[in-house]
Amino acid sequence: MLVKDKSLMDKAAAKEKITAALRQNFYYIGREWPYKNIKPRIIAEPYLIDDETGELRDYKFFCFDGEPKALYIASDRSIDDVKFDFFDLDFNHLGIKQKYPNASTQIKKPNTFDEMIELSRKLSKGFAHVRVDLYEVNGKVYFGELTFYHFSGFMPFQPDKWDKIFGEWLKLPAAGTT
């Protein structure tokens, strides 16, 4: 839940929402096994917004053994009209859609894009695949999370040729090796 101004927060509604969230187990939603035995917790973080974009955009890098290959930018999240725009590492817009439409306006390359790529390389090293989620706020990069199961692995890319391309990027270790 987003709280821009604590003095305007409906504490009863917040308590109800938090209580419901604590009862959820994400393993049963998407069968992502690492969540199965995790005790739910609430994490409070500072409210962040970028002065240039007027929002908090997610920069989500798809990485394969330490190499980012593509990313998408989630925009318009604060108005419940989320947009996903996919890019290669030269910031060329890719004709990919996945669940959400592309933005109707051109997405500007973030000022810290090269730093984000470097951080994604470091954070994803040693993982066959992980999505590194970052934010840019007023010229500073913030870490979001490492995501091992994008859409729990159930949401296809459109056009479907991208499912094959992403699959070819994945190199699993031989059986019996780590």
ZAMARGU-4260 file (C-alpha; in steps of 0.2 Angstrom, whole numbers, plus 5000, padded with zeros to 4 digits):
<rodrens>
0) 5000/5000/5000 | 5006/5017/4996 | 5005/5031/5009 | 5010/5048/5003 | 5004/5057/5018
5) 5003/5048/5035 | 4991/5061/5042 | 4978/5057/5029 | 4980/5038/5031 | 4965/5028/5035
10) 4972/5017/5049 | 4958/5005/5051 | 4958/5001/5032 | 4977/5000/5032 | 4976/4987/5047
15) 4963/4977/5037 | 4973/4977/5022 | 4989/4972/5031 | 4980/4958/5041 | 4974/4951/5025
20) 4991/4952/5017 | 4998/4942/5031 | 4986/4928/5028 | 4992/4925/5010 | 5005/4913/5005
25) 5012/4916/4988 | 5017/4898/4986 | 4998/4894/4984 | 4995/4908/4971 | 5009/4904/4959
30) 5018/4888/4965 | 5034/4898/4968 | 5042/4885/4980 | 5054/4897/4989 | 5038/4906/4996
35) 5031/4890/5003 | 5038/4891/5021 | 5041/4909/5022 | 5033/4918/5037 | 5024/4933/5030
40) 5031/4950/5036 | 5027/4968/5033 | 5041/4980/5027 | 5039/4998/5028 | 5050/5008/5016
45) 5051/5027/5012 | 5039/5034/4999 | 5049/5037/4983 | 5045/5047/4968 | 5055/5054/4954
50) 5054/5073/4951 | 5057/5071/4933 | 5044/5058/4929 | 5032/5061/4943 | 5031/5043/4947
55) 5041/5028/4953 | 5045/5018/4937 | 5052/5000/4939 | 5067/4995/4928 | 5066/4976/4927
60) 5082/4968/4919 | 5081/4950/4913 | 5098/4943/4917 | 5105/4926/4912 | 5121/4921/4922
65) 5127/4938/4925 | 5122/4946/4908 | 5107/4957/4906 | 5098/4954/4889 | 5082/4964/4890
70) 5072/4974/4902 | 5055/4981/4903 | 5049/4997/4911 | 5033/4998/4921 | 5026/5015/4921
75) 5009/5023/4926 | 5008/5011/4941 | 5001/5025/4953 | 4986/5027/4942 | 4981/5009/4941
80) 4984/5009/4922 | 5001/5000/4922 | 5011/5000/4905 | 5025/4988/4901 | 5038/4993/4888
85) 5052/4981/4883 | 5069/4987/4878 | 5086/4979/4873 | 5102/4985/4881 | 5104/4998/4867
90) 5087/5005/4873 | 5079/5000/4857 | 5060/4998/4860 | 5056/4979/4857 | 5039/4974/4850
95) 5034/4964/4865 | 5018/4964/4875 | 5014/4955/4891 | 4998/4957/4900 | 4999/4976/4900
100) 4999/4988/4885 | 5014/4998/4880 | 5014/5017/4885 | 5006/5029/4873 | 5020/5041/4875
105) 5039/5038/4872 | 5048/5032/4887 | 5065/5041/4890 | 5081/5032/4894 | 5085/5034/4912
110) 5100/5044/4916 | 5107/5030/4926 | 5105/5017/4913 | 5123/5012/4912 | 5124/5010/4931
115) 5109/5000/4931 | 5116/4988/4918 | 5132/4986/4928 | 5122/4983/4944 | 5111/4970/4936
120) 5127/4961/4930 | 5134/4960/4948 | 5118/4955/4956 | 5114/4942/4944 | 5131/4933/4943
125) 5129/4915/4947 | 5111/4913/4943 | 5105/4904/4928 | 5091/4917/4927 | 5085/4931/4938
130) 5076/4947/4935 | 5084/4962/4943 | 5072/4976/4948 | 5079/4993/4950 | 5072/5011/4952
135) 5079/5028/4947 | 5074/5042/4959 | 5081/5060/4956 | 5097/5053/4948 | 5100/5039/4961
140) 5098/5020/4958 | 5088/5010/4971 | 5087/4991/4972 | 5069/4984/4972 | 5071/4965/4972
145) 5078/4949/4963 | 5063/4940/4955 | 5066/4922/4950 | 5049/4918/4943 | 5043/4932/4931
150) 5024/4931/4932 | 5026/4914/4940 | 5032/4908/4923 | 5014/4907/4917 | 5012/4923/4906
155) 5018/4921/4888 | 5026/4935/4878 | 5017/4942/4863 | 5022/4939/4849 | 5026/4921/4855
160) 5043/4921/4846 | 5050/4930/4862 | 5046/4915/4872 | 5058/4905/4862 | 5071/4919/4862
165) 5071/4921/4881 | 5071/4902/4882 | 5087/4901/4871 | 5095/4914/4883 | 5093/4902/4898
170) 5108/4889/4900 | 5104/4877/4914 | 5119/4868/4923 | 5122/4850/4919 | 5113/4838/4930
175) 5124/4835/4946 | 5133/4852/4945 | 5129/4868/4954
</rodrens>
